[in-house]
Amino acid sequence: MAEATVLFMVDGVQVVVPDSLDLITPYVLREQLDFFEDELRFVRLVLQPGHKVVDVGANYGVYTLSMAKRVGATGHVWAFEPTSSTAGFLQRGIAANGFEQVTLEQTAVSRASGTAQLALHNHSELNSIVHGESPTSSSETVLLVTLDECVDRYRWTDIELIKIDAEGEECNIVSGGPLFFRDLSPLVQYELRKNADDVNFQLIHDFASLGYDSYRLVPGLNVLVPLRTDLPIDPYTLNLFCCKASRADALAARGMLLRASDLPDAGDSLESQMLETEQNAGYHWRHTIAHLPYAAPYASAWEEAEATGKSGEVIQAMSLYARSRDPGASPTRRFLALEGSFLTLKKLCTREPTKLRLASLARAAHDFGERAAGVNALTVLLANIHQSGVDPSEPFLAPLERFDSIAPEPSTAHWLVAAVLEQLEHRERFSSFYAGPNARERLEDIRALGLGSPEMTRRLNLVHLRIGRANAERNS
């Protein structure tokens, strides 16, 4: 087995991984102190002590170990990881945390029991079962089991959640678990795509045929909302959730899911939110953001702009965003307000991408889970700053929440470029791992501006380390 190292995640869990900067998971954990999927943070909120969960495609255990900590000694996690070397690291991670509530199975889950060839990749996250043909790369023989067989083997009766991330095997896993899904009715997190062009629409239909409605995560609210199949899916969306009506009702009661019946028709939503906001002055920018360090220097100019009547839609969008941030409002109201803010700002920026409306759109898009729209807004905004400077004469949102508490010094442009670059670094790619040496220029710029977060420093250090090692290998 390769040399190992122990890395800590933000929840205190220890993950044992290969000591390498050339593998995805070890790199990301060093960089972000967590994995990059928003869904993991949601899962931590959903799970409670005593819950029982299943992790299919556990890999090194970033989900398995976090879930084990959440469910505690009275709960249980069944983790399935077929790759022998990867399962070995996970077993060491389970021991490092002292988790007796984890059962690790070195098997693959599929539509029928037996054996199969597992094609091995340099990155264990990409290992996949090969059916009916010879692997084109190195491989190992693995055992196959079905979910229905596991129901009997482990006497499952009350599985709260199953996470399925099996590199193309997901439809076969569903096919091998009709009784599991019929009788246990868990919340399911499933991999939707491996990349922007490889979307598993069939899996959405397969779950629908079992009575499971699919939902997407709204990361800014940590709530699940019905998947709109009539709209394009954001290309950054890697995972979806699905569940039956009974599970949806239970999650809705906890404020963690909105059912289709909780939401008005799309055409009525924005108009009703606008009317409600106009009647509630408490969400006006004057009461919600004017006191923040980034906004205080501009408050008088914003008052003058409002008096001219030219910023009415922008102010409405600001009020809607403020409503979405109100923890005292219902999840439905918060989601509808966030949706209204995003749609209003998107419309405004399409028509007239002036001043700092693009900064506000990037912030709302981030919270709403429209990551591509946010990245595009940030990219255009950065070009605008370089071409024509900054005009903060009407209310705007900081493009990155951390910058709410940073005063715009030594200049507005300096502050704004720092915020835009850091948010782009967060959102354009899931990790600097995927950019390689190309990440260095932007990270150097962030460091030079002097407002970067500790994560930006870690990213730059990791990029330098990889470049240094690559150069040393070429020269040896």
Buried (B, 14 or more C-beta within 10 A) or exposed (E): EEEBBEBEBBBEBBBBBBEBBEBBBBBBBBBBBBBBBBBBBBBBEBBEEEBBBBBBBBBBBBBBBBBBBBBBEEBBBBBBBBBBBBBBBBBBBBEBBEBEBBEBBBBBBBBEBEEBBBBBBEEBBEBBBBEEEEBEEEBBEBBBBBBBBBBEEBEBEEBBBBBBBBBBBBBBBBBBBEBBBEEBBBBBBBBBBBEEEEBBEEBBEBBEEBBBBBBBBBBBBBBBBBBEEEEEBBBBBBBBBBBBBEBBEBBBEEBBBBBEEBBEEEEEBBEEBBEBBBEEEEBBBBEBBBEBBBBEEBBEBBEEBBEEEEBEBBBBBBBBBBBBBBEEBEBBBBBBBBBBBBBBBBBBBEEEBBBBBBBBBBBBBBBBBBBBBBBBBBBBBBEBBEEEEBEBBBBBBBBBBBBBEBEBEEEBBBBBBBBBBBBBBBBBBBBBBEBEEEBBEBBEBBBEBEBBBEBBEBBBEBBBEBBEEBEEEEEE
